[in-house]
């Protein structure tokens, strides 16, 4: 689960999300849902993040907004 979390610290910080043992699974589910990827498919989720979010500021901002709502 969440093999890519260590790479997303900046995104979590921007979203104002502190990942804890209590909410880690919720955050992971939210990320998969936002990306429309089956839960626990870590390699595909990370690939989608790299392709869609890391290099595109607009998509990054949209992802962060969706993540805020999903984890709130």
KOLVO-663156 format. One record per residue (C-alpha): residue in three letters; z negated, x, y; chain; residue number from 1. Coordinates in steps of 0.2 Angstrom, whole numbers. Example, Ala and Ser with C-alpha at 12.3 -4.5 7.8 and 13.67 -1.06 7.14 Angstrom:
2
['ALA',[-39,62,-22],'A',1],
['SER',[-36,68,-5],'A',2],
This chain:
72
['UNK',[0,0,0],'A',1],
['UNK',[4,5,18],'A',2],
['UNK',[11,22,14],'A',3],
['UNK',[18,23,31],'A',4],
['UNK',[3,19,41],'A',5],
['UNK',[-1,37,46],'A',6],
['UNK',[16,37,55],'A',7],
['UNK',[12,22,65],'A',8],
['UNK',[-3,27,74],'A',9],
['UNK',[6,26,91],'A',10],
['UNK',[13,9,87],'A',11],
['UNK',[-4,3,82],'A',12],
['UNK',[-12,10,98],'A',13],
['UNK',[2,2,109],'A',14],
['UNK',[-2,-15,100],'A',15],
['UNK',[-20,-12,103],'A',16],
['UNK',[-24,-13,84],'A',17],
['UNK',[-37,-3,76],'A',18],
['UNK',[-33,-2,58],'A',19],
['UNK',[-49,-4,47],'A',20],
['UNK',[-52,-6,29],'A',21],
['UNK',[-56,-24,33],'A',22],
['UNK',[-39,-28,41],'A',23],
['UNK',[-27,-15,33],'A',24],
['UNK',[-20,-28,21],'A',25],
['UNK',[-17,-41,34],'A',26],
['UNK',[-8,-28,45],'A',27],
['UNK',[2,-22,30],'A',28],
['UNK',[7,-40,26],'A',29],
['UNK',[12,-43,44],'A',30],
['UNK',[23,-28,45],'A',31],
['UNK',[32,-33,29],'A',32],
['UNK',[34,-51,36],'A',33],
['UNK',[41,-45,53],'A',34],
['UNK',[53,-34,44],'A',35],
['UNK',[58,-48,31],'A',36],
['UNK',[54,-36,17],'A',37],
['UNK',[45,-41,1],'A',38],
['UNK',[26,-36,2],'A',39],
['UNK',[22,-20,-7],'A',40],
['UNK',[39,-13,-5],'A',41],
['UNK',[33,2,5],'A',42],
['UNK',[49,13,4],'A',43],
['UNK',[60,-1,11],'A',44],
['UNK',[47,-6,24],'A',45],
['UNK',[46,12,30],'A',46],
['UNK',[65,14,30],'A',47],
['UNK',[67,-2,40],'A',48],
['UNK',[54,5,53],'A',49],
['UNK',[63,21,55],'A',50],
['UNK',[80,13,57],'A',51],
['UNK',[75,-2,68],'A',52],
['UNK',[60,3,78],'A',53],
['UNK',[57,21,80],'A',54],
['UNK',[73,26,90],'A',55],
['UNK',[76,9,99],'A',56],
['UNK',[63,6,113],'A',57],
['UNK',[68,-13,114],'A',58],
['UNK',[66,-16,96],'A',59],
['UNK',[50,-6,96],'A',60],
['UNK',[43,-17,110],'A',61],
['UNK',[48,-33,101],'A',62],
['UNK',[40,-27,85],'A',63],
['UNK',[24,-22,94],'A',64],
['UNK',[23,-40,102],'A',65],
['UNK',[26,-48,85],'A',66],
['UNK',[13,-37,77],'A',67],
['UNK',[0,-41,90],'A',68],
['UNK',[3,-60,87],'A',69],
['UNK',[2,-58,68],'A',70],
['UNK',[-14,-48,68],'A',71],
['UNK',[-23,-57,81],'A',72],
